[in-house]
Amino acid sequence: MGRTGFYNTTILRIYYKDIILQWVLGQETLQID
């Protein structure tokens, strides 16, 4: 795997976290600044 694999995995984790966070905020209709 190496550094590139680790980097890609980290990017995916951040990406999915962002999607889930936006979905949760959308469901709750909350605005957190």
Secondary structure as a PSIPRED ss2 file (coil, helix, strand):
# PSIPRED VFORMAT (PSIPRED V4.0)

   1 M C   1.000  0.000  0.000
   2 G H   0.000  1.000  0.000
   3 R H   0.000  1.000  0.000
   4 T H   0.000  1.000  0.000
   5 G H   0.000  1.000  0.000
   6 F H   0.000  1.000  0.000
   7 Y H   0.000  1.000  0.000
   8 N H   0.000  1.000  0.000
   9 T H   0.000  1.000  0.000
  10 T H   0.000  1.000  0.000
  11 I H   0.000  1.000  0.000
  12 L H   0.000  1.000  0.000
  13 R H   0.000  1.000  0.000
  14 I H   0.000  1.000  0.000
  15 Y H   0.000  1.000  0.000
  16 Y H   0.000  1.000  0.000
  17 K H   0.000  1.000  0.000
  18 D H   0.000  1.000  0.000
  19 I H   0.000  1.000  0.000
  20 I H   0.000  1.000  0.000
  21 L H   0.000  1.000  0.000
  22 Q H   0.000  1.000  0.000
  23 W H   0.000  1.000  0.000
  24 V H   0.000  1.000  0.000
  25 L H   0.000  1.000  0.000
  26 G H   0.000  1.000  0.000
  27 Q H   0.000  1.000  0.000
  28 E H   0.000  1.000  0.000
  29 T C   1.000  0.000  0.000
  30 L C   1.000  0.000  0.000
  31 Q C   1.000  0.000  0.000
  32 I C   1.000  0.000  0.000
  33 D C   1.000  0.000  0.000
